[in-house]
Amino acid sequence: MSTVQSTGSRWREVPGFPHYRVSDLGVIQSKRHRNGSPSKTWRTMKAAQNSAGYRQVRLCGPDRKRWVELHRLVWEVFNGPIPAGHVVRHAENPDPTDCRLANLACGTQADNCKDKGRHGTAQIRDSHPRAILTSEQVGTARRMARQFGGSVTIKELSRRWGVKKATLWSAVYGATWKSLDVPPCTPGQD
């Protein structure tokens, strides 16, 4: 694998895909025209954004085609294969489009979750896209369940807030909303 230095960035060829190279700044280039025929000059490719917000490119080799997320490609080209059970994380800048090698780190999913907590991008409590209740509602329901014995309050609150009883019960008794400051109740607690 060869490394080419130019204008402050390092370039390396993509293994298994002749006519492609990637830089440590997260830029990918091809020596192929858009129609697939070979070219004599490098052309910077525009990466598409997938549904999760990550940049991805389609590589065309002599015997295969493959979509690859750019941050994973940059990591693998400069550091080798990603170990089993590991992910490539955006360690410093949480922006999923920042594919600079200096911003990437390899680690476990637990490390990735810690990064999200540090960046403030973790989807927990109210910020979770599928949250039905707010943390204020869950805290209120837990306090009322302790004060009034639970079942009647859960039924009344679920009707008032327009949520299923099971959803509210799970939140009050700790099956969900585990990270809330107000501790969950114990079933049958008065």
C-alpha positions in Angstrom: 0.0 0.0 0.0 1.5 3.3 -1.0 1.2 6.6 0.8 1.2 9.9 -1.1 1.8 13.2 0.6 0.2 16.3 -0.9 -0.9 19.6 0.6 -0.6 18.5 4.2 -2.6 15.4 3.9 -1.6 11.7 3.4 -3.3 9.6 0.7 -3.4 5.8 0.6 -4.8 3.4 -2.0 -7.9 1.5 -1.0 -7.0 -2.2 -0.8 -9.0 -4.4 -3.2 -10.3 -1.4 -5.1 -7.8 -0.2 -7.7 -8.4 3.4 -8.9 -9.5 4.6 -5.4 -7.5 6.5 -2.8 -8.5 8.1 0.5 -6.8 10.8 2.6 -6.4 11.2 6.3 -8.7 14.2 6.0 -11.6 12.0 5.0 -11.5 12.8 1.2 -11.9 10.0 -1.3 -10.8 10.2 -4.9 -11.2 7.9 -7.9 -9.3 7.4 -11.2 -12.6 6.4 -12.9 -15.0 8.6 -14.8 -18.6 8.7 -13.6 -19.5 6.2 -16.4 -17.0 3.7 -15.0 -14.3 4.0 -17.7 -10.7 4.6 -16.5 -9.3 8.1 -16.1 -5.8 9.5 -16.0 -6.5 12.0 -13.3 -7.9 11.8 -9.8 -11.4 13.0 -9.3 -12.7 13.8 -5.8 -15.9 11.9 -5.1 -18.9 13.3 -3.4 -20.0 11.1 -0.6 -23.7 10.4 0.0 -25.3 10.7 3.4 -27.1 7.6 4.7 -30.2 7.7 7.0 -28.0 7.8 10.1 -26.1 10.8 8.9 -22.9 9.0 8.0 -21.1 9.7 4.7 -20.8 6.7 2.4 -19.4 6.0 -1.0 -19.8 3.2 -3.5 -16.6 1.4 -4.5 -16.4 -0.5 -7.8 -13.6 -3.1 -8.0 -12.8 -5.6 -10.8 -15.1 -8.3 -9.4 -17.3 -6.5 -6.8 -19.1 -3.4 -5.8 -19.6 -2.2 -2.3 -21.1 0.7 -0.3 -18.9 1.7 2.6 -19.2 4.3 5.3 -16.3 6.8 4.8 -15.2 7.0 8.5 -14.8 3.2 8.6 -12.9 3.2 5.2 -10.5 6.0 6.5 -9.8 4.0 9.7 -9.3 0.7 7.9 -7.0 2.1 5.2 -4.7 3.8 7.7 -5.0 1.4 10.6 -6.0 -2.0 9.3 -9.1 -4.1 9.9 -11.6 -3.2 12.7 -11.3 -5.9 15.4 -14.4 -8.0 16.0 -16.8 -6.4 18.5 -15.4 -2.9 17.9 -16.7 0.1 16.1 -15.1 3.2 14.6 -16.1 6.2 16.8 -16.1 9.9 16.3 -14.0 10.6 19.4 -13.7 14.3 19.6 -16.2 15.9 17.2 -19.5 14.1 17.2 -20.4 15.3 13.7 -20.9 12.0 11.7 -19.7 13.8 8.6 -16.2 14.6 10.1 -14.2 11.7 8.8 -10.7 13.0 9.5 -8.4 10.3 10.8 -7.5 12.6 13.8 -11.2 12.5 14.9 -11.6 8.8 14.6 -10.9 6.1 17.2 -11.6 2.4 17.4 -13.3 1.0 20.5 -16.2 -1.0 21.9 -19.9 0.1 21.7 -19.6 1.0 25.4 -16.8 3.4 24.5 -19.0 4.9 21.8 -21.9 5.4 24.3 -19.5 7.2 26.7 -18.5 9.5 23.8 -22.2 10.2 23.2 -22.6 11.1 26.8 -19.5 13.3 26.7 -20.7 15.0 23.5 -24.2 15.5 24.7 -25.6 13.5 21.8 -26.9 10.4 23.7 -30.6 9.8 23.0 -31.9 9.2 26.4 -35.0 10.3 28.3 -36.8 13.2 26.5 -34.3 13.4 23.7 -34.9 9.8 22.6 -36.9 9.8 19.3 -39.4 7.2 20.5 -40.0 8.8 23.9 -43.7 8.9 24.6 -43.5 10.5 28.1 -41.4 13.3 29.4 -39.0 13.0 32.3 -41.3 15.4 34.2 -44.3 13.1 33.6 -42.4 10.0 34.7 -41.1 11.8 37.9 -44.7 13.0 38.7 -46.1 9.5 38.1 -43.5 7.9 40.3 -44.1 10.3 43.2 -47.9 9.9 42.9 -47.6 6.1 42.8 -45.6 6.2 46.1 -48.1 8.6 47.6 -51.4 7.0 46.5 -50.5 3.4 46.1 -50.0 3.1 42.3 -52.7 1.3 40.3 -55.5 3.9 40.4 -53.0 6.7 39.8 -51.4 4.9 36.8 -54.9 4.3 35.3 -55.9 8.0 35.8 -52.6 9.4 34.6 -52.5 7.2 31.5 -56.0 8.4 30.6 -55.1 12.1 31.3 -51.8 11.9 29.3 -53.2 9.8 26.5 -50.7 6.9 26.9 -51.2 3.2 27.4 -51.3 2.0 30.9 -48.5 -0.5 30.2 -46.2 2.3 29.0 -46.8 4.3 32.2 -46.5 1.2 34.4 -43.1 0.4 32.8 -41.9 3.9 33.5 -43.2 4.0 37.1 -41.8 0.6 38.0 -38.4 1.0 36.3 -38.6 -1.2 33.3 -38.0 1.9 31.3 -36.6 5.4 32.3 -33.9 3.7 34.4 -31.6 6.8 34.4 -34.1 9.2 35.8 -33.2 10.9 39.1 -36.6 9.9 40.8 -36.1 6.2 41.7 -38.7 3.7 40.4 -41.4 2.2 42.6 -41.7 -1.4 43.6 -44.9 -3.1 42.6 -47.3 -3.4 45.5 -45.6 -0.5 47.3 -47.9 1.9 49.2 
